[in-house]
Amino acid sequence: MILQAYKYRLYPTKKQAIRLQAVLDRTRELYNAALQERKDAYRMAQVSIGYTQQAAQLPEIKEIRPEYADIHSQILQDTLRRVDKAFKAFFRRVKNGEKPGYPRFQAYDRYDSFTFPQSGFSLTQDNRVCLSKIGTLKVKFPQKKKANPPQGTMKTCTIKREGEHWYVVFTCEREQEIVSHPSEEAVGMDLGLLHFGTLSDGSTIENPRHLRVSEQKLKKLQEALSHKKRGSKRRRKAAQVVGKNHRHIRNQRKDFQHKEARKLVNGYQTIVFEKLQPANMSKRPKPKQDEATGAYLPNGASAKAGLNKSILDAGWGQFQQICRNKAEWAGSRVLLVNPKYTSQMCSGCGAIKKKDLSERWHSCSCGCSLDRDHNAALNIKRAGLNLLVNESQARTEPSGDALLRSPRL
């Protein structure tokens, strides 16, 4: 059994939209209050408060604030669980030596959803979502599917606001249906910026550069926003327009990645990528100072900023995750290999020849001559196949304990 999410657009009436926003505002207020209570308790008395103690206060809160009595109890409980998860993740990062990232208060633009974790929601036969203490809302299902498309047992229901639109996300538990894959071929893929991807068979996937294409339009919209008076209605409308365009770019990128991932999964049994870390690759360079004068020296930050924008626009990490999800359903597999020397190593003889990023053609003394990214894709494929061989040998070879227990000849 696995969990699968289904996301659909909601079409609430004006009164229903006001009601949804009111529930979202109250849950955000509860989240921030619970966070403040934990901070104050530890700062003043060195006491750590958990979910159980805060959930026990909900009946009293409903008596003092009647508006909370009009919200389903499980929504409020899930809000407190979010605070608890945020603190557990914070302590985990501290323990592992990572950047802590203390839980922060949620502003209007950052807190955009609430969840029914177990009950309080249902689907009606006339394609509507019934939410406890909110009402029955119209939902739009894809035309290619029949009514009530969520399959399996519905576990949770999340209502999410994106700009002025509302969406419902059902999390369903269902059996995984593995489809036998028609191909046994493997392919290596080198992700880049000149081409979004170069395959080991020599074909390429062009980089659509969605953010770069819309950059000038976004710049004008952002300038118009900066000229509006803070707190004014015009500024709020301008901010909504900017947000709408950013969501459009995000949807374009996700649509492109889903389509390309589907082509890869349908065409190959094994897909091999480099194990990239886009967050580290897009970090700003450290400042440089003159030891004698203390003056700051040029560190290439301007050029790196443009490169970082292109890396984030490509969305390599999201694309790899989409491929993994689709491959799991199709009976395929996605492998991640160490990216070390994949661009420097010759795919023909294995010799390592260091090349700058400006060198786009690989030429080796062994006679191997091909595009740099194509060469890297071949190395990635070979590393993935070697990984499969090593895993197969590890499964078939007997362990040390088994050898000790085996009878002597």
VEXVEXGU-277121 format. One record per residue (C-alpha): residue in three letters; x, y, z. Coordinates in steps of 0.02 Angstrom, whole numbers, plus 50000, padded with zeros to 5 digits. Example, Ala and Ser with C-alpha at 12.3 -4.5 7.8 and 13.67 -1.06 7.14 Angstrom:
<recs>
ala506154977550390 ser506844994750357 
</recs>
This chain:
<recs>
met500005000050000 ile500635017449956 leu500005035249977 gln499545045649825 ala498975063749821 tyr497625070749706 lys497495089649684 tyr495945098349611 arg495345116149590 leu493935122149703 tyr492605134749652 pro491885141849814 thr490545155149818 lys490965172349889 lys490315167550061 gln491235150950056 ala492865159550005 ile492685171550152 arg492365156750266 leu493895147350201 gln494985162650228 ala494295164850403 val494755146950449 leu496485149550374 asp496725165650474 arg496195157550637 thr497335142450612 arg498795153950571 glu498425163750730 leu498405147450829 tyr500045141950751 asn500915158150797 ala500185157950974 ala500775140151002 leu502505144650940 gln502565159851055 glu502005149451204 arg503415136951176 lys504705150851160 asp504105159851318 ala504015143851421 tyr505805139151382 arg506475156951398 met505635160651566 ala505585143551652 gln506715132151547 val505195121051516 ser504845112151352 ile503015111151302 gly502425097251186 tyr500905093851079 thr499935085051217 gln499995099951334 gln499485112251200 ala498085101251130 ala497345099851306 gln497085118851305 leu495945118651151 pro494285116851248 glu494745131951354 ile495245141851199 lys493535138251121 glu492665145051275 ile493675161051272 arg493645163051083 pro491965156951014 glu492585158250833 tyr493705143250864 ala492185132750910 asp491585134950730 ile493145126150664 his493255107150655 ser494265100850804 gln495435090350698 ile495975105650599 leu496525114050760 gln497405098250818 asp498325096750653 thr498885114950669 leu499695110950837 arg500505095550760 arg501295106650629 val502115116850768 asp502705100750850 lys503435094250686 ala504325110850658 phe505195109550828 lys505635091250805 ala506415095250637 phe507375109650719 phe508105098550855 arg508535085150726 arg509515097750623 val510425103850778 lys510875086050826 asn511525082150651 gly512565098050644 glu511535105750504 lys510945123650490 pro509645124350631 gly508305135550556 tyr507275139650712 pro505385138750681 arg504745155550625 phe503095164650641 gln501965162850490 ala501395178350395 tyr499865179250283 asp500835174550127 arg501755159850208 tyr500325150550292 asp499185144850152 ser498355128250200 phe497415118550333 thr497075099950345 phe495725087750397 pro496885073450454 gln495575059650476 ser493755064750457 gly492635079650425 phe492685078550235 ser491845068450099 leu491465068349912 thr489675069149854 gln488955060649700 asp488725077449610 asn490595081249613 arg490645092149767 val491735092049922 cys490815092450088 leu491855100350227 ser491275100050407 lys490765117250475 ile491205125250308 gly489965118750180 thr489855109950013 leu491055116749882 lys491105114049695 val492655104949634 lys493295103149455 phe493895085749407 pro494905082349247 gln493775079549098 lys494705063849045 lys494265055049206 lys492625049449277 ala491775057249427 asn492605055049596 pro494335051349522 pro495285048949686 gln495665030449698 gly495895020449858 thr495465025450035 met495495044050070 lys496555047650224 thr496755066550231 cys496035081950149 thr497035098050134 ile496295114750079 lys497615125950001 arg497585143949943 glu498655149049795 gly498435167549761 glu496575170249740 his496235151949697 trp495805137649812 tyr496285119349791 val495895103049879 val497205089449899 phe496635071749943 thr497915059550010 cys497335041849970 glu498005024850019 arg497965012549875 glu498844997249808 gln500285000349690 glu499994994049514 ile501664989749435 val501574989849246 ser502794978249157 his504024989049062 pro504204985448875 ser506034990548867 glu507584984048955 glu508704998148897 ala509685009649013 val510095027848982 gly511225040549065 met510705058749071 asp511815073849101 leu510805088749164 gly511445105749112 leu511025123549063 leu511485124548878 his510365109348854 phe509185104248993 gly509755086348970 thr510925076448858 leu510605057748844 ser511915044348821 asp511195040348649 gly511685057948592 ser509955065848592 thr509615081748689 ile508175090048781 glu508175108748753 asn508105120348903 pro506485130548897 arg507155143749020 his505425148549080 leu506025161549205 arg507255169449084 val505915171048950 ser504745180249070 glu506115190049158 gln505775206849074 lys503915205749107 leu504225201449289 lys505435215849304 lys504115228349245 leu502805221049361 gln504015221749507 glu504415239949468 ala502565244149464 leu502365235549633 ser503805245349711 his502985261949660 lys501375258049753 lys501115264649929 arg501355251650065 gly499725245550140 ser498675252249997 lys497405242449897 arg498355245849736 arg499935238149809 arg498985222449860 lys498295220849683 ala500025223449607 ala500735210149724 gln499385198049668 val499855200949486 val501695197449524 gly501225181649618 lys500095175949477 asn501515177249352 his502705167849464 arg501415153849483 his501215153349294 ile503095150949273 arg503105137449406 asn501675128249321 gln502545129549152 arg504125121949226 lys503195107949312 asp502175103849156 phe503765102849051 gln504625091649179 his503145079849194 lys503055077549005 glu504915074448985 ala504955062649134 arg503525052649058 lys504485050748894 leu506025044448986 val505065032149094 asn504105025348945 gly505675023248842 tyr506935016048964 gln506985003149102 thr508435011449196 ile508775030149204 val510415036149279 phe510725053749344 glu512125062349437 lys511795064849621 leu511725083849615 gln511505096349756 pro510735111849674 ala510635121049841 asn512515120049861 met512845123549678 ser511835139749686 lys512665147149841 arg513345164749832 pro515255166149832 lys516095171249993 pro516725189350003 lys518575192449979 gln519545205350078 asp521265212750058 glu522285207350210 ala523225223850215 thr521845236650189 gly520285226450230 ala519465232350069 tyr518305220449981 leu518965213049819 pro517995207049666 asn517385189249695 gly516335186049540 ala514695187949634 ser513815196349487 ala514215182549364 lys513815169149494 ala512115177249526 gly511635174649344 leu512235156649350 asn511265153449511 lys509675160149432 ser509865148549283 ile510195133549396 leu508635136849499 asp507625140249341 ala508085123049273 gly507415113949427 trp508535098649418 gly508085091949590 gln506215092949555 phe506445084249388 gln507405069749465 gln506055067749598 ile504685067449466 cys505655054149369 arg505835043549527 asn503965044549562 lys503465039849385 ala504765026049375 glu504095018149535 trp502365016549458 ala503005010349290 gly504134996849359 ser505695006349305 arg507105012549414 val508095028649435 leu509905027949494 leu510965042149563 val512845040949543 asn514325051049607 pro514605065949489 lys516485065949519 tyr517465066449355 thr515955062649246 ser516355077949138 gln518255075949145 met518405057249110 cys518515050648932 ser517075038848893 gly518205029548771 cys519775025548870 gly519425031849046 ala520815044849046 ile520475060449150 lys520745076949062 lys520255092649155 lys519205104849055 asp518525122149091 leu516655125549077 ser517015135148917 glu517645119348831 arg516095111648752 trp516955098048649 his517845082748716 ser519375076848620 cys520545063148682 ser522165055748618 cys521275038848604 gly520255045848460 cys518665048948558 ser517905065348500 leu516135070648545 asp515115083848635 arg515615086848814 asp513875083448884 his513675067748778 asn515325061448847 ala514715064849024 ala513075055748991 leu514025040248934 asn515075040649093 ile513505042549198 lys512705027549113 arg514255016849140 ala514325021749324 gly512485016949344 leu512724999949262 asn514244996649373 leu513185000949523 leu511884988149470 val513234974849446 asn513954978149619 glu512234977249699 ser511874960749609 gln513524953249666 ala513214958849845 arg511524949949844 thr512194933749772 glu513834932249869 pro513654923550039 ser514004933950193 gly515474931150310 asp514374922450440 ala513694910750307 leu515454905950255 leu515924902050435 arg514394891050455 ser514664881550292 pro515374863950310 arg517214861250269 leu517614851250115 
</recs>
